[in-house]
Amino acid sequence: MDLSGKHALVTGGGVGIGKAIALELARSGAQVAVTYLSHEPDDDFALEVKATSGHALIAHRLDVSTEGDVRSVVGSLGEQLGGIDILVNNAGGLVQRRTIADMEFSL
């Protein structure tokens, strides 16, 4: 799929699934921005995005559980990118990590 000329935002895009999605968007030609809370994108990731899309990776720290931060960062990114065409809402940390044995179930 050719996403040339499109602007993408991936929340939680510094590592894991978000990072992989951001790279695929870049490979498809999109200009990519990512947000992160505790996993800032590393230099190798930024270089790979630049090499595959021709655009520098834009990264902003964001706590998606704080509405004011979301409004501010997304507004800023929209201005930097000239709009946001694609949003991948991937931010984690909104749920508690527990083993299955520690989870409560009800039927």
DSSP file (Angstrom, degrees, kcal/mol; ACC not computed):
  #  RESIDUE AA STRUCTURE BP1 BP2  ACC     N-H-->O    O-->H-N    N-H-->O    O-->H-N    TCO  KAPPA ALPHA  PHI   PSI    X-CA   Y-CA   Z-CA
    1    1 A M              0   0    0      0, 0.0     2,-0.7     0, 0.0     0, 0.0   0.000 360.0 360.0 360.0 132.9    0.0    0.0    0.0
    2    2 A D        +     0   0    0      1,-0.1    27,-0.2    27,-0.1    26,-0.1  -0.808 360.0 169.0 -93.3 114.0    1.4    3.4   -0.9
    3    3 A L    >   +     0   0    0     25,-3.6     3,-2.3    -2,-0.7    28,-0.2   0.077  22.0 149.2-109.9  21.1    1.0    5.9    1.9
    4    4 A S  T 3  S+     0   0    0     24,-0.4    26,-0.2     1,-0.3     3,-0.1  -0.300  70.1  21.0 -55.9 135.6    3.2    8.6    0.4
    5    5 A G  T 3  S+     0   0    0     24,-0.6    -1,-0.3     1,-0.3     2,-0.2   0.386  99.8 118.2  85.2  -4.7    2.0   12.0    1.4
    6    6 A K    <   -     0   0    0     -3,-2.3    25,-2.6    23,-0.1     2,-0.5  -0.652  55.3-143.2 -95.4 154.0    0.1   10.6    4.5
    7    7 A H  E     -a   31   0A   0     -2,-0.2    78,-2.2    23,-0.2    79,-2.1  -0.975  18.5-167.0-120.1 125.3    0.9   11.5    8.1
    8    8 A A  E     -ab  32  86A   0     23,-3.0    25,-2.5    -2,-0.5     2,-0.4  -0.891  11.6-163.0-119.7 143.0    0.7    8.9   10.8
    9    9 A L  E     -ab  33  87A   0     77,-2.6    79,-2.8    -2,-0.4     2,-0.5  -0.993   5.6-172.2-122.7 125.8    0.6    9.0   14.5
   10   10 A V  E >   -ab  34  88A   0     23,-2.4    25,-2.0    -2,-0.4     3,-0.8  -0.958  13.3-149.8-118.5 111.1    1.3    5.8   16.6
   11   11 A T  E 3  S+ b   0  89A   0     77,-2.3    79,-0.6    -2,-0.5    25,-0.1  -0.565  87.6  20.2 -76.2 145.8    0.7    6.2   20.3
   12   12 A G  T 3  S+     0   0    0     23,-0.4     3,-0.5    -2,-0.2     6,-0.4   0.884  86.2 145.1  63.7  37.5    3.0    3.9   22.3
   13   13 A G    <   +     0   0    0     22,-2.1    23,-0.2    -3,-0.8    -1,-0.1   0.283  38.1  87.5 -94.8  10.7    5.2    3.7   19.3
   14   14 A G  S    S+     0   0    0     21,-0.5    28,-0.4    27,-0.1     2,-0.3   0.771  97.9   4.6 -81.5 -25.0    8.6    3.5   20.9
   15   15 A V  S >> S+     0   0    0     -3,-0.5     4,-1.3    26,-0.1     3,-0.7  -0.915 105.2   4.8-148.0 170.5    8.8   -0.3   21.4
   16   16 A G  H 3> S-     0   0    0     -2,-0.3     4,-2.1     1,-0.2     5,-0.2  -0.125 120.1  -4.3  59.5-137.4    7.0   -3.6   20.6
   17   17 A I  H 3> S+     0   0    0      1,-0.2     4,-2.6     2,-0.2    -1,-0.2   0.892 134.9  54.2 -60.5 -42.8    3.9   -3.7   18.5
   18   18 A G  H <> S+     0   0    0     -3,-0.7     4,-2.6    -6,-0.4    -1,-0.2   0.899 108.2  49.2 -60.3 -41.4    3.7    0.1   18.2
   19   19 A K  H  X S+     0   0    0     -4,-1.3     4,-2.4    -7,-0.3    -1,-0.2   0.921 111.1  49.7 -63.0 -44.5    7.3    0.2   16.9
   20   20 A A  H  X S+     0   0    0     -4,-2.1     4,-2.1     2,-0.2    -2,-0.2   0.897 111.8  48.5 -63.1 -40.5    6.6   -2.5   14.3
   21   21 A I  H  X S+     0   0    0     -4,-2.6     4,-2.5     2,-0.2    -2,-0.2   0.931 110.3  51.4 -64.6 -45.2    3.4   -0.6   13.2
   22   22 A A  H  X S+     0   0    0     -4,-2.6     4,-2.3     1,-0.2    -2,-0.2   0.902 109.8  50.0 -59.1 -41.9    5.4    2.6   12.9
   23   23 A L  H  X S+     0   0    0     -4,-2.4     4,-2.7     2,-0.2    -1,-0.2   0.900 109.9  50.2 -64.5 -40.5    8.1    0.9   10.8
   24   24 A E  H  X S+     0   0    0     -4,-2.1     4,-1.4     2,-0.2    -2,-0.2   0.904 110.3  50.1 -64.6 -40.6    5.4   -0.6    8.5
   25   25 A L  H  <>S+     0   0    0     -4,-2.5     5,-2.2     2,-0.2    -2,-0.2   0.914 111.9  48.3 -62.4 -41.9    3.8    2.8    8.0
   26   26 A A  H ><5S+     0   0    0     -4,-2.3     3,-1.9     1,-0.2    -2,-0.2   0.910 108.0  54.1 -64.0 -42.3    7.2    4.3    7.2
   27   27 A R  H 3<5S+     0   0    0     -4,-2.7    -1,-0.2     1,-0.3    -2,-0.2   0.794 105.3  55.2 -61.5 -27.2    8.0    1.5    4.7
   28   28 A S  T 3<5S-     0   0    0     -4,-1.4   -25,-3.6    -5,-0.2   -24,-0.4   0.441 127.1-101.2 -86.5   0.1    4.7    2.4    3.0
   29   29 A G  T < 5S+     0   0    0     -3,-1.9   -24,-0.6     1,-0.3    -3,-0.2   0.383  73.9 139.8 102.4  -3.4    5.9    5.9    2.6
   30   30 A A      < -     0   0    0     -5,-2.2     2,-0.5   -26,-0.2    -1,-0.3  -0.390  57.2-118.7 -73.0 149.9    4.1    7.7    5.5
   31   31 A Q  E     -a    7   0A   0    -25,-2.6   -23,-3.0   -28,-0.2     2,-0.4  -0.809  41.7-148.9 -82.7 127.6    5.7   10.4    7.6
   32   32 A V  E     -a    8   0A   0     -2,-0.5    26,-1.8   -25,-0.2     2,-0.4  -0.845  24.2-179.5-115.0 135.1    5.5    8.9   11.1
   33   33 A A  E     -ac   9  58A   0    -25,-2.5   -23,-2.4    -2,-0.4     2,-0.3  -0.969  12.0-168.6-121.2 143.9    5.2   10.4   14.5
   34   34 A V  E     -ac  10  59A   0     24,-2.9    26,-2.1    -2,-0.4     2,-0.3  -0.942   9.9-150.3-128.5 153.4    5.2    8.3   17.7
   35   35 A T  E     + c   0  60A   0    -25,-2.0   -22,-2.1    -2,-0.3   -21,-0.5  -0.888  17.8 177.6-116.5 156.6    4.4    9.0   21.3
   36   36 A Y  E     - c   0  61A   0     24,-1.6    26,-3.0    -2,-0.3     4,-0.1  -0.968  22.7-167.3-149.5 158.9    5.9    7.2   24.3
   37   37 A L  S    S-     0   0    0     -2,-0.3     3,-0.1    24,-0.2    -1,-0.1   0.701  90.6  -4.0-112.4 -55.8    5.7    7.4   28.0
   38   38 A S  S    S+     0   0    0      1,-0.2     2,-0.5    23,-0.0    23,-0.0   0.492 122.9  66.8-119.6  -6.7    8.6    5.3   29.4
   39   39 A H        -     0   0    0    -24,-0.1    -1,-0.2     3,-0.0     3,-0.1  -0.710  67.7-165.0-120.5  79.8   10.1    3.8   26.2
   40   40 A E        -     0   0    0     -2,-0.5    -5,-0.0    -3,-0.1    21,-0.0  -0.389  34.0-100.7 -62.4 136.1   11.7    6.6   24.2
   41   41 A P        -     0   0    0      0, 0.0    -1,-0.1     0, 0.0     2,-0.1  -0.307  40.4-126.5 -58.9 140.3   12.5    5.5   20.7
   42   42 A D     >  -     0   0    0    -28,-0.4     4,-2.0     1,-0.1     3,-0.2  -0.379  21.0-104.9 -86.8 169.0   16.2    4.6   20.2
   43   43 A D  H  > S+     0   0    0      1,-0.2     4,-2.5     2,-0.2     5,-0.2   0.853 118.2  56.7 -61.9 -38.0   18.5    6.1   17.6
   44   44 A D  H  > S+     0   0    0      2,-0.2     4,-2.2     1,-0.2    -1,-0.2   0.897 107.1  49.7 -62.3 -39.8   18.5    2.9   15.5
   45   45 A F  H  > S+     0   0    0     -3,-0.2     4,-2.4     2,-0.2    -2,-0.2   0.934 110.9  49.1 -62.9 -47.2   14.7    3.0   15.2
   46   46 A A  H  X S+     0   0    0     -4,-2.0     4,-2.2     1,-0.2    11,-0.4   0.899 111.8  49.3 -60.5 -41.3   14.9    6.7   14.2
   47   47 A L  H  X S+     0   0    0     -4,-2.5     4,-2.5     2,-0.2    -1,-0.2   0.887 110.0  50.9 -65.7 -39.1   17.5    5.9   11.5
   48   48 A E  H  X S+     0   0    0     -4,-2.2     4,-2.2     2,-0.2     5,-0.2   0.906 109.8  49.8 -66.5 -41.0   15.5    3.0   10.2
   49   49 A V  H  X>S+     0   0    0     -4,-2.4     4,-2.5     2,-0.2     6,-0.5   0.936 113.0  47.2 -61.0 -46.1   12.4    5.2    9.8
   50   50 A K  H  X5S+     0   0    0     -4,-2.2     4,-1.9     1,-0.2    -2,-0.2   0.908 112.9  49.1 -62.1 -42.8   14.4    7.8    8.0
   51   51 A A  H  <5S+     0   0    0     -4,-2.5    -1,-0.2     1,-0.2    -2,-0.2   0.850 117.4  40.0 -67.2 -34.6   16.0    5.3    5.7
   52   52 A T  H  <5S+     0   0    0     -4,-2.2    -2,-0.2    -5,-0.2    -1,-0.2   0.822 130.3  23.1 -87.3 -31.3   12.7    3.6    4.8
   53   53 A S  H  <5S-     0   0    0     -4,-2.5    -3,-0.2     2,-0.3    -2,-0.2   0.667  91.7-125.7-108.2 -20.1   10.4    6.6    4.4
   54   54 A G  S  <<S+     0   0    0     -4,-1.9     2,-0.4    -5,-0.5    -4,-0.2   0.436  79.4 104.5  84.2  -0.8   12.8    9.5    3.7
   55   55 A H  S    S-     0   0    0     -6,-0.5    -1,-0.3   -25,-0.2    -2,-0.3  -0.900  75.9-113.9-115.4 142.9   11.2   11.4    6.7
   56   56 A A        -     0   0    0     -2,-0.4     2,-0.2    -3,-0.1   -24,-0.1  -0.479  37.0-108.6 -69.5 142.6   12.7   11.9   10.1
   57   57 A L        -     0   0    0    -11,-0.4     2,-0.5    -2,-0.2   -24,-0.2  -0.540  27.9-150.0 -69.7 134.5   10.9   10.2   13.0
   58   58 A I  E     -c   33   0A   0    -26,-1.8   -24,-2.9    -2,-0.2     2,-0.4  -0.941  18.8-178.1-106.6 128.2    9.0   12.6   15.2
   59   59 A A  E     +c   34   0A   0     -2,-0.5     2,-0.4   -26,-0.2   -24,-0.2  -0.992   7.4 177.9-133.2 133.2    8.7   11.5   18.8
   60   60 A H  E     -c   35   0A   0    -26,-2.1   -24,-1.6    -2,-0.4     2,-0.3  -0.991  31.0-119.9-132.2 141.0    7.0   13.1   21.8
   61   61 A R  E     +c   36   0A   0     -2,-0.4     2,-0.3   -26,-0.2   -24,-0.2  -0.620  42.3 172.5 -74.4 136.3    6.6   12.0   25.3
   62   62 A L        -     0   0    0    -26,-3.0     2,-0.8    -2,-0.3   -50,-0.1  -0.967  34.8-152.5-152.9 130.9    2.9   11.6   26.2
   63   63 A D    >   -     0   0    0     -2,-0.3     3,-1.9     3,-0.1     7,-0.3  -0.899  16.1-164.1 -98.2 103.3    0.8   10.4   29.1
   64   64 A V  T 3  S+     0   0    0     -2,-0.8    -1,-0.1     1,-0.3     6,-0.0   0.574  82.7  68.3 -69.9  -7.3   -2.4    9.3   27.3
   65   65 A S  T 3  S+     0   0    0      1,-0.1     2,-0.6     5,-0.0    -1,-0.3   0.454  87.1  76.8 -88.1   0.8   -4.3    9.2   30.6
   66   66 A T    <>  -     0   0    0     -3,-1.9     4,-2.2     1,-0.2     3,-0.4  -0.923  67.7-159.4-114.6 107.8   -4.0   13.0   30.9
   67   67 A E  H  > S+     0   0    0     -2,-0.6     4,-2.7     1,-0.2     5,-0.2   0.874  90.6  53.4 -55.6 -43.5   -6.5   14.8   28.7
   68   68 A G  H  > S+     0   0    0      1,-0.2     4,-2.2     2,-0.2    -1,-0.2   0.897 109.2  49.0 -60.6 -40.7   -4.6   18.1   28.7
   69   69 A D  H  > S+     0   0    0     -3,-0.4     4,-3.1     2,-0.2     5,-0.3   0.911 110.7  51.0 -63.5 -42.5   -1.4   16.3   27.6
   70   70 A V  H  X S+     0   0    0     -4,-2.2     4,-2.6    -7,-0.3     5,-0.4   0.946 111.4  47.1 -61.1 -48.7   -3.2   14.5   24.8
   71   71 A R  H  X S+     0   0    0     -4,-2.7     4,-1.9     1,-0.2    -1,-0.2   0.920 116.2  45.1 -59.0 -44.2   -4.8   17.7   23.5
   72   72 A S  H  X S+     0   0    0     -4,-2.2     4,-2.3    -5,-0.2    -2,-0.2   0.950 117.9  40.4 -66.2 -51.6   -1.4   19.6   23.6
   73   73 A V  H  X S+     0   0    0     -4,-3.1     4,-2.8     2,-0.2     5,-0.2   0.922 117.2  47.2 -68.6 -44.3    0.8   16.9   22.1
   74   74 A V  H  X S+     0   0    0     -4,-2.6     4,-2.5    -5,-0.3    -1,-0.2   0.899 113.3  50.0 -65.7 -38.2   -1.7   15.8   19.4
   75   75 A G  H  X S+     0   0    0     -4,-1.9     4,-1.9    -5,-0.4    -2,-0.2   0.923 112.4  47.1 -62.7 -43.6   -2.3   19.5   18.5
   76   76 A S  H  X S+     0   0    0     -4,-2.3     4,-2.6     2,-0.2    -2,-0.2   0.916 113.1  48.2 -63.4 -44.3    1.4   20.1   18.2
   77   77 A L  H  X S+     0   0    0     -4,-2.8     4,-2.9     1,-0.2     6,-0.3   0.897 108.1  55.1 -64.9 -39.8    2.0   17.0   16.1
   78   78 A G  H  X>S+     0   0    0     -4,-2.5     5,-2.4    -5,-0.2     4,-1.4   0.903 111.0  45.3 -58.8 -41.3   -0.9   17.9   13.9
   79   79 A E  H  <5S+     0   0    0     -4,-1.9    -2,-0.2     3,-0.2    -1,-0.2   0.923 113.7  49.1 -67.7 -44.2    0.7   21.3   13.2
   80   80 A Q  H  <5S+     0   0    0     -4,-2.6    -2,-0.2     1,-0.2    -1,-0.2   0.902 119.4  37.6 -61.4 -41.7    4.2   19.7   12.7
   81   81 A L  H  <5S-     0   0    0     -4,-2.9    -1,-0.2    -5,-0.2    -2,-0.2   0.680 109.5-116.1 -85.1 -18.6    2.9   17.2   10.3
   82   82 A G  T  <5S-     0   0    0     -4,-1.4    -3,-0.2    -5,-0.3     2,-0.1   0.765  83.5 -25.2  83.3  27.1    0.4   19.4    8.5
   83   83 A G  S   <S-     0   0    0     -5,-2.4     2,-0.5    -6,-0.3    -4,-0.0  -0.374  72.1 -99.5 117.4 162.6   -2.5   17.1    9.8
   84   84 A I        +     0   0    0     -2,-0.1   -76,-0.2     1,-0.1     3,-0.1  -0.976  33.3 170.7-122.5 117.2   -2.9   13.5   10.9
   85   85 A D  S    S+     0   0    0    -78,-2.2     2,-0.4    -2,-0.5   -77,-0.2   0.765  70.5  37.7 -92.6 -30.7   -4.3   11.1    8.4
   86   86 A I  E     -b    8   0A   0    -79,-2.1   -77,-2.6     2,-0.0     2,-0.5  -0.986  62.2-173.1-130.4 128.3   -3.7    7.9   10.2
   87   87 A L  E     -b    9   0A   0     -2,-0.4     2,-0.6   -79,-0.2   -77,-0.2  -0.987   5.1-173.2-122.3 126.2   -4.0    7.2   14.0
   88   88 A V  E     -b   10   0A   0    -79,-2.8   -77,-2.3    -2,-0.5     2,-1.4  -0.949  13.0-157.0-115.9 107.4   -2.9    4.0   15.6
   89   89 A N  E     +b   11   0A   0     -2,-0.6   -77,-0.1   -79,-0.2   -79,-0.1  -0.659  39.8 140.5 -88.6  87.8   -4.0    4.2   19.2
   90   90 A N        +     0   0    0     -2,-1.4    -1,-0.2   -79,-0.6   -72,-0.2   0.375  15.2 139.8-113.4   0.2   -1.6    1.6   20.7
   91   91 A A        -     0   0    0     -3,-0.1     3,-0.2     1,-0.1     2,-0.1  -0.191  31.7-165.7 -56.4 135.1   -0.5    3.2   24.0
   92   92 A G        +     0   0    0      1,-0.1   -28,-0.2     2,-0.1    -1,-0.1  -0.244  55.6  78.3-103.7-165.1   -0.2    0.6   26.8
   93   93 A G        +     0   0    0      2,-0.1    -1,-0.1    -2,-0.1     4,-0.1   0.471  65.2 106.3  81.1   0.8    0.0    1.0   30.5
   94   94 A L  S    S+     0   0    0     -3,-0.2     2,-0.3     2,-0.1    -2,-0.1   0.555  77.8  49.9 -89.0  -7.6   -3.7    1.6   30.9
   95   95 A V  S    S-     0   0    0      0, 0.0     2,-0.4     0, 0.0    -2,-0.1  -0.880  92.5-104.2-125.5 159.9   -4.3   -1.8   32.3
   96   96 A Q        -     0   0    0     -2,-0.3     2,-0.6     1,-0.0    -2,-0.1  -0.668  28.5-129.9 -86.0 135.5   -2.5   -3.7   35.1
   97   97 A R        +     0   0    0     -2,-0.4     2,-0.3    -4,-0.1    -1,-0.0  -0.757  43.5 152.5 -85.8 122.6   -0.1   -6.5   34.1
   98   98 A R        -     0   0    0     -2,-0.6     2,-0.1     0, 0.0     5,-0.1  -0.972  45.9-103.0-144.7 157.5   -0.9   -9.6   36.1
   99   99 A T    >>  -     0   0    0     -2,-0.3     3,-0.8     1,-0.1     4,-0.5  -0.407  37.1-111.8 -73.9 159.9   -0.4  -13.3   35.6
  100  100 A I  G >4 S+     0   0    0      1,-0.2     3,-1.4     2,-0.2    -1,-0.1   0.890 118.4  60.0 -59.2 -38.7   -3.5  -15.3   34.6
  101  101 A A  G 34 S+     0   0    0      1,-0.3    -1,-0.2     3,-0.0     0, 0.0   0.800 104.8  49.4 -61.0 -28.5   -3.4  -17.0   38.0
  102  102 A D  G <4 S+     0   0    0     -3,-0.8    -1,-0.3     2,-0.1     2,-0.2   0.513  91.7 101.0 -89.3  -4.8   -3.8  -13.6   39.7
  103  103 A M    <<  -     0   0    0     -3,-1.4     2,-0.4    -4,-0.5    -3,-0.0  -0.532  67.8-132.7 -83.7 147.1   -6.8  -12.5   37.6
  104  104 A E        -     0   0    0     -2,-0.2     2,-0.4     2,-0.0    -2,-0.1  -0.829  24.4-168.5 -96.7 136.0  -10.3  -12.6   38.8
  105  105 A F        -     0   0    0     -2,-0.4     2,-0.4     2,-0.0     0, 0.0  -0.940   8.9-174.8-124.1 145.7  -12.9  -14.2   36.5
  106  106 A S              0   0    0     -2,-0.4    -2,-0.0     1,-0.1     0, 0.0  -0.998 360.0 360.0-137.4 144.8  -16.7  -14.2   36.6
  107  107 A L              0   0    0     -2,-0.4    -1,-0.1     0, 0.0    -2,-0.0   0.368 360.0 360.0-112.5 360.0  -19.1  -16.0   34.4
